Amino acid sequence: MPVPARNTVASRIAAMDPVEVAQARDGTAAARRLRAGGGTPPAVAGLLGQVQVDHTVIDVVIVDERERLPVGRPYLTVAIDVLSRCVLGMVVTLEAPSAVSVGLCLAQACCDKRSWLERLGLEVDWPMGGKPARLYVDNAAEFKSEALSRGCEQHGIALEYRPAGRPHYGGIVERLIGTAMEKVHELPGTTFSNVAQRSDYDADGKAALTLRELERFLMLAVAAYHGSVHGGLGQTPAGRWAEGVVESGIPPVVSNPTAFLVDFLPVIRRKLTRTGFVIDHVGYFSNALKPWIGRRDRLGKFVIRRDPRDISRVWVLDPDGGQYLEVPYRTLSRPAVTLWEHRQAVARLREQGREQVDEQALFSMIEQMHSISDEAQRTTRKRRRERERRNHLRAVKRPALPAPPADAPAEGELAGDAAPAVPFDEIEEW
């Protein structure tokens, strides 16, 4: 028989029912996910009517910025609009999925993305965004955290969970993740989806992309995806988004992404003392706390939010006005560190037999950890991963904190009369 042309084979493959193909290749569960991924659920009306969010570990090994040596596989968190199939948010991080990952993804989904694209050095169009009416997630612990539930309640976002044991109910975001992993499998250092596909491929030896470079690659893949015809829609996601904008107008975006993110950070509760707050052996103080010190016993425990990527400051909920106030370290000369570094330092101090951990010993141990990691000429993968976490923290531009006024109370001194607390939205963004 004559050999068929390539386009003939391609057209016959394209004409096959994708659900039947998935059923034959991967079983019933894969077919259910594919059915969920095609077509718009009738309950979704309008742009941002339902947004699905999920995580995955990315099938590629990345390298560190300095020595270009492997540090392991990062994680991806994505948010997709069900009606238009447009990607609204995408976060790539070395940290395991958490409430912070969800908050970062939501903050990106709800805000203008132009400044973020400029930091990546990309000239692509990504106008899709806005606050979702409903957030549809699975039953993982990070989606059931107090941080996420309080944040959604505060911003009027309905939080809905998939039925237990029905993964295909989140098939739209899972199909998007599958498409992203297919793109990643083309990169050097890919681990593929399973051992059979990987065979004897040396992912560590072939790894070449840094975290930032992988982020740029995925963003370009998102731009290409928005401009490609979607099988379930019969048009491009960008085109469907444009139609939705014509029908219902441009969705409003969040004007203050930092304040929005704070509403989704992990929650801590502490009592106020004469010298501020003490959280995990670290003291925090600000003149904004002075009006509350005299009546702290009546106020009880305060709601405090902390960013694990940078614990040099926390945000305290004003018990009177309902706004968050920024409160830095009491000792401003302390370096900004991650919660992960903090916990590792506490563990090392415990190993040394210290029953009581004080702030000075804690930061001395962190400094020793930094020195050991930075002085090593050829580090292990674990140490390189530690350093990349710190580099990611340093890459965030933070404004210099103002010097304390001359009349600021000394250590342990009771504050006197003071100006009222400053609302969070009047604080410089960082």
N, C-alpha and C positions, 0 to 999 in steps of 0.2 A: 504494500500500500504506500502511496506517496506520503511523505512527511508533511504534516499540517503546518501552516504558517503560525508564527508566535501569536499574532493578534487573534487567530481563530481559537487557539487554546485559551487565551486570556478571556475572550468573550464568552466561551462556554463555562468557564469557571465562575465568571461574574454572574451568569444566569442561574446558577445553582442557588437553592434556598439556603441562606446562611444558618438558619435554625436547624435544618436537617443535617447540614454539614457538622455543626457543633455537637448535635446529638450523636452522630456516628463516631466522631473523633474523640470527644471528651466526656460524653455521657449526659444524663438528664439535667444535672445541676448547671452545666455550662449552657445548655439550651435554654433553661429558665432565665439565666442572666441575660442572654441575648434577646429573649423576648421582652424582658424588662427594659433593655436598652433601646429598643425600637419603638417609635410612636410616642406621642405625648399622652401621659395619663390624663383622663378626663377631668380629674379634680383640680388640675393646675390651670389657672386662668391668669394670663398676663405675665409680663416679665417679672422675675424675682418672686413669682407666686410660690415656688418651691426651689430651694437650693440644697443640693446634696454635698456632703463633705466626707472625705475619707482619707486614710493614710496608707502608705506602703513603704517598704524598704526598697530602695532603687537598685536595680540589677546591674550595678557598675561599681568598681573600686576607684576611689579618687585618691589624689596625691596631695601632699602638703605644699604650701607656697614656696618654702625655702629650699628644700632638698629634692623635691619632686619624688618623694618616696611614698608608698601606699599607706593610707590611714584607715581604710575600711570603706564600708558602704553607708551613704547618707540616707536620710528619710525624706519622703515627699508627702506633703499635705495639699490637697486640691479641693476647690469648691466649684461646682458647675450649676448653671441655671438650667432647670429641666425643660422649660418651654423652648428656649433657643439653642440649647446645648453649648452655650458659650462658657468658656473658662473664666471665672470671676476672680479667683485668687489662687496663688501657687507659692508654697513655701518649701525651700530646701534647707535642711539643717542636719547637723551631726547629732543632735539630741533626739532621743526616742520620743515618739508621739506623746503629747501631754496637753493639758489645758492651755498652755502657752502656745503650742503649735496651732491649736484651733483658733485662739485669739489673734495670732499673727495673720493667719489665713483670712479670717473674717475682716480684720482691719484693712487688709489689702483689697478684699472683695468690695468693701463699702466705700473706699476712698479713691481719689484721683491717683492714677498710677504713673503719671508723667515724671514725677521726681524720682521714683524708684527706677524707671527705665533709663533715665539720664545717668544715675549712679552706675548702672550696668554698662553704659556706653552704647545703648541700642537705640536705633531710630525706627521703631515700629509703632503701629497704631493699636492701642488697646483701650477703647473707650467703654468697654463693658464693665459695669459696676453699679453698686447701690445697695441699700439695706434690704435684705430679704424679708418677705412676709412670714415664711416658714423655713425652718432649718431642719433637714431630714438627715438623721445620722443613725449609726448602729449602736449597739449596747456596750461599747468599750468604756472602760473606767473614765477616760479623759472626757467623754461626752456626757457623763453623769456627774461631773464635778460641780461643786457649789459655784465655782468661778463662772462656768459657762451658763448655768441656770440663772444666776443673778444678773449676769450681763445681758442675756436675752430678755429677761423680764424688764430690765431697766430700759432697753431700747425697743420694746414692743415686738420682739421676734418670737414667734411661736416655735417651741422646740418639740420635735416629734421623733420617735424612735421606730426603727424597723421592728416588725414582729420577730420574736426570738426564733431562731432556727430557720429563718426565711431570708437567706443572703441575697436572693435574686430581687428582693424589694429595693435594694440599692444598686441595681444593675446598671443604671445610667452612669454613675460615677465610677463603678468598677470597670465598665467598658472603656471609659476614658483613661483610667489608669493602665489598663491592658494595652491600649493604643500607644500610650507614652512609653511603656516598657519595650514595645516593639521597636520604637525609635532608638531607645537606649541600647538595645542589642547590637546596633551598628557601631557603637563607640568602642575604642580601645579600652580594655580592662573590664568588659562586661562579664558578668557571671552567668548570663542567660537565665532561663526560668527554672531549670532543673539540671541535675547531674548528667543526664543523658545528652542534653543539648550541649553542655559545656565540654564533655569528653575530657581531653587532655589539654584544653586551652588554659594557659597560665594567666589568669586574670590579674594577679599581683604584678607579674613581670611586664604585662602589657599596659598597665594603668598609666594614664598620661594627663588626665584632666583634673584641675583643682575644683574646689567647691564652687567658686565664682564662675569658672568656665563652664561647668555643668549647668549652673543656673542660667547662663546666657544661652546655652544650647537648647534647654527646655523651653525658654521663652520664645526663641525663634521657631521651635516646633509648634508652640501654641499659636503663634501668628499664622503659620502655614495651615494649621488645622482650621482656624477661623475662616480661612479663604477657600477651603476645599468643600466640595459637595458632600453633605452628610446623608448616608443611606436612609436613615430613619426620617429625615426631614424632606429629602428631595431637593434641597437647596443648601447654601452655605450657612453655617451658624451666624456669621456676621450679617448675612442678608436677612436672616430671620430676626436677629436683634434689631436691625434697622426697621423692619416692618413693625415690630413691637413698639419701638419708639414713636413711629407715626401714629399708631393706634392709641397709645396711652401717654405719650410724652416722655421726655428724658428723665429717667429715675434720678432723684436727688442723691447726692453722695455726701458722706460725712465730711464736715469741714475741718475737724480737728482729729487726725488719726491717732495722735498720742493719747488724748483723753479717751478716745474710743477704746484703744487697746487696754488702758488701765482698768476699764470696766470688766475685762475678761481675764485679768491676772489672778493667780491663786490667792485665796483669802486666808488671812491670819487674824486671830483675835488676841489682843493684849490689853492690860490695864496701864494707864498712864501713871508715871511716877514723877517725883519732883525734878528729875533729870531727863525726862522724856520716856522713850520706849526702849526696852531691851528685847531683842529678837535673836534667838539662837546665839547668845553670848555677845552680840554686837549692839552698841548703843546708838540711838537715833534721837536727834533733837533739832528743833527749829523754833525761832521766836514766834512762829504762828501758833505754837502750842500753849503760849502763856495764858491766854484767856481761859483755858480749860483746867489748868493745874490746880487752881484753888477749889474747884468743885469736882475734882476727878473721882472722888469716892461715890458721888451721886450718879456719875455718867456710866460707871461700870466698864465693861470691856469695849474697846474701839475695834471697828472693822478696818483692817489694814490689808493692802494689796502689795505684792512684791514680785518684781520681774526676776526670775531665776537666772537670767543672762547677765544681770548687773544688780547686785544687792547693795550698791553704794547709796541707794535712796529707796524709800518706800512711799506709798500714798495712803494717807489716813482720811477716812470718811468723816467729814464734819458732822457731829451729832446734831447740830442746830440747823445748818443750811443744806445738808445733803450733798455737798460737793467734796471732791477729793483735794487734799492739800499735800504738797510734796515736802517730805521730811528727809534730809540727808543724814549721813553719819554724824554722830556728835563730834568725833574727831575728824575734821575735814581732810587731814593729811593722809588718811588711810587710802590705799589704792582701791579702785573698783575691781571687784572679783565676781566670779560666777558662783551660784549656789553650789554647783558641783565641786568647785575648788574648796569652798568653805567646808562642805561635808567631809571631803577627803582629808583636810587638815585636822578636823576634829577627830576623825578616826585614827590618824597617826598619833595625835596627842594621847588618845586613850591607850594606844598600843604601848606608849612609853610609860604607862602607869599613872597618868594624871587623873585623879578623881574629879578635880575641879578645873574647868577650862575657863580662862579669862581672855578678854579681848586682846591684850598685848601678846600673850602666848599664841593665840590663834593667828594673828597676822604675821608674827615672826615665823611660824611654821609655813604659812603661805609663801612668804618671801624665800624661804629655803627651797620649797618645791619649785618655784620659778627659776631659781639659780641652777638647781640640778638639771632641770629640763633644758635651759638655754645654753649651758656650758657643754652639754654632750655634743660631740661632733657627729656621731652617727647614732641616732636614737632608735628605740624600739617603736613598733607601731603604736603601742599604747601611749608613749610619751609624745609622739608626733600628733596623735589625736588630741591630747591635752593642749598642746601648743596651738593647734588650729582653733580650738575653742576659745582660747585667750585672744588669738588674732582676730577672730570674729567680733569679740567684744571691743577691741581697740579700734576696729574699723568704724564703729558707730560714733559719729561726731557728737560730743556732748559739750554744752556751754560751760564756761567756768562759773563755779558757784560764787556768789558774792561773799565778801569778807564779813564776819559778824560785826555788828555795830559795837561801839565802845561801851555802851551800857548793857551789853549782853550779860546774862548771869553766869557766874563762874560755876565750875563743877560742883553739883550738889546744892547750889544756892537757889532759894525760892524766888521765882520770877515775880516782879511787881506789876504795876500797871503797864499795859502794852497795847499797841494798835491791834485792831481786829485781824483775824486770820485772812490770808490772801486766797481768794478762790483759785482753783486749779487752772481754769482757762485763762488766767492772767499771767501765768508763768511761762517763761520762754520755752519753746519746744526744743527737744534734743534728739 
